[in-house]
Amino acid sequence: MSRVVVIGAGAMGLAAAHRAAQLGHEVDLIEVDSVPGGMAAHFDFGPLSIERFYHFVCKSDEPTFALMRELGIGDKMRWRGTSMGYFIKGKIYPWGDPISLLMFPHLSLMAKIRTGLQMFLTTKSKTFKSIESKTARQWLEGGSGKKVYNTLWKRLMNLKFYELADDISASWIATRVRRIGNSRRSLFQEELGYIEGGSQTLVDALVSAYTSKGGRMHLATSVEKVETDSGKVTGVTAGGRFFPADAVISTVPTPLISTLVPDLPEASKAQYDAIRNIGVVCLIFRLKKSISKHFWINIIDETIEIPGVIQFSNLRPVDDTVVYVPYYMPVTQPKWQWSDQQFIDEAFGYIRKVNPDITGSDFIDAKVGRLKYAQPVCEPNFLDKLPPIQTPIAGLQIADTCYYYPEDRGISESVRYGRDMAEAVGK
């Protein structure tokens, strides 16, 4: 068996470390944060233990279900009928089923037919190779029409990707549409899932299973360098000490790799450096009053500079109304430098625009989380841009959320990739 070091204790790193320990390897898991879980980790928000960044489960997320069954928490999966809305011209319109589409007043009948057909065919597609060279805008305009793109999509894309909005892959958008579109109870009812107790339930179970197999965890420990000799990995220097290893699995964001692994060939470093990311400032509000019945509201309004709000308490029942407000943006945007309070003040003002019945007295609390590398920017033919997971350095594997492409970030893909990398150790 091998000595394995896993860098990063997010969902992928935890899954990799757990599987490696399960296979009998000697494993050290190193995490810069003081808690494991990464984007799935919880924090105490008043009386609530809740995710720092919102998560939901879809019916296609089989790797998550399989791991939960393996960990003995398969009975913690919960499903709930949810819905989506669009806030346009001062009103929330229901969205996501045939009746809502037909009743939507801001598109022509022909535009509605084209949109419904494109979305339906997307949910039935097995592969998106035929649109891999297209941008999301080209694909959506070609299928649904420019009017639909300008009405439903353009503002959302601009407020998430800013100057990069027209660089986004059609395959990436289509895969997101398919995942959500197939998570349904019926044609007329979306159904999403959550884990009882939140994603921390899965994180805790993974940590417990990993450590019970002899796995070691080193929290609040920063990795300084992946050490190599003669083209082979020898270990990791972290927290001022050396961790010897026959194999290293890195799950940290790819923009950090060139510094973390200075012995990589220059061509490999250039590949990692070329992968673009945007950041997120994610706000969480506790309110006394509900915004709406919808789980997710897309916002199309020139006076509101967020693409939407997620009323998480419409999925996972908790005391109070819990709302996530994500500000995605390249970190080069001036707004990235705003204080937490500036974001809170602006976002709460936007919430009150979406639902004018909410007053200042309905505010209970708010917290702000930030990630510099939150969302990879996946352009057309993105797979051609990715370096192989197995690097030119023997024993060193590297992957982060961009490797899920065309899938988006999610616990299910994290679990799948983490386990695959652990099973590749020594092969």
Secondary structure as GFF3:
##gff-version 3
##sequence-region A 1 427
A	DSSP	beta_strand	3	7	.	.	.	ID=ss1
A	DSSP	alpha_helix	11	22	.	.	.	ID=ss2
A	DSSP	beta_strand	26	30	.	.	.	ID=ss3
A	DSSP	three_ten_helix	38	40	.	.	.	ID=ss4
A	DSSP	beta_strand	42	45	.	.	.	ID=ss5
A	DSSP	beta_strand	48	51	.	.	.	ID=ss6
A	DSSP	alpha_helix	62	71	.	.	.	ID=ss7
A	DSSP	three_ten_helix	74	76	.	.	.	ID=ss8
A	DSSP	beta_strand	77	82	.	.	.	ID=ss9
A	DSSP	beta_strand	84	88	.	.	.	ID=ss10
A	DSSP	beta_strand	91	95	.	.	.	ID=ss11
A	DSSP	alpha_helix	98	103	.	.	.	ID=ss12
A	DSSP	alpha_helix	109	124	.	.	.	ID=ss13
A	DSSP	three_ten_helix	129	131	.	.	.	ID=ss14
A	DSSP	alpha_helix	136	144	.	.	.	ID=ss15
A	DSSP	alpha_helix	146	148	.	.	.	ID=ss16
A	DSSP	pi_helix	149	153	.	.	.	ID=ss17
A	DSSP	alpha_helix	154	161	.	.	.	ID=ss18
A	DSSP	three_ten_helix	162	167	.	.	.	ID=ss19
A	DSSP	alpha_helix	170	181	.	.	.	ID=ss20
A	DSSP	beta_strand	184	186	.	.	.	ID=ss21
A	DSSP	beta_strand	189	195	.	.	.	ID=ss22
A	DSSP	alpha_helix	200	212	.	.	.	ID=ss23
A	DSSP	beta_strand	216	218	.	.	.	ID=ss24
A	DSSP	beta_strand	223	229	.	.	.	ID=ss25
A	DSSP	beta_strand	232	238	.	.	.	ID=ss26
A	DSSP	beta_strand	241	244	.	.	.	ID=ss27
A	DSSP	beta_strand	247	250	.	.	.	ID=ss28
A	DSSP	three_ten_helix	254	256	.	.	.	ID=ss29
A	DSSP	alpha_helix	257	260	.	.	.	ID=ss30
A	DSSP	alpha_helix	266	273	.	.	.	ID=ss31
A	DSSP	beta_strand	277	287	.	.	.	ID=ss32
A	DSSP	beta_strand	296	300	.	.	.	ID=ss33
A	DSSP	beta_strand	308	311	.	.	.	ID=ss34
A	DSSP	three_ten_helix	312	314	.	.	.	ID=ss35
A	DSSP	beta_strand	321	329	.	.	.	ID=ss36
A	DSSP	three_ten_helix	334	337	.	.	.	ID=ss37
A	DSSP	alpha_helix	340	354	.	.	.	ID=ss38
A	DSSP	three_ten_helix	360	362	.	.	.	ID=ss39
A	DSSP	beta_strand	363	376	.	.	.	ID=ss40
A	DSSP	three_ten_helix	382	385	.	.	.	ID=ss41
A	DSSP	beta_strand	396	398	.	.	.	ID=ss42
A	DSSP	three_ten_helix	401	404	.	.	.	ID=ss43
A	DSSP	alpha_helix	411	424	.	.	.	ID=ss44
###
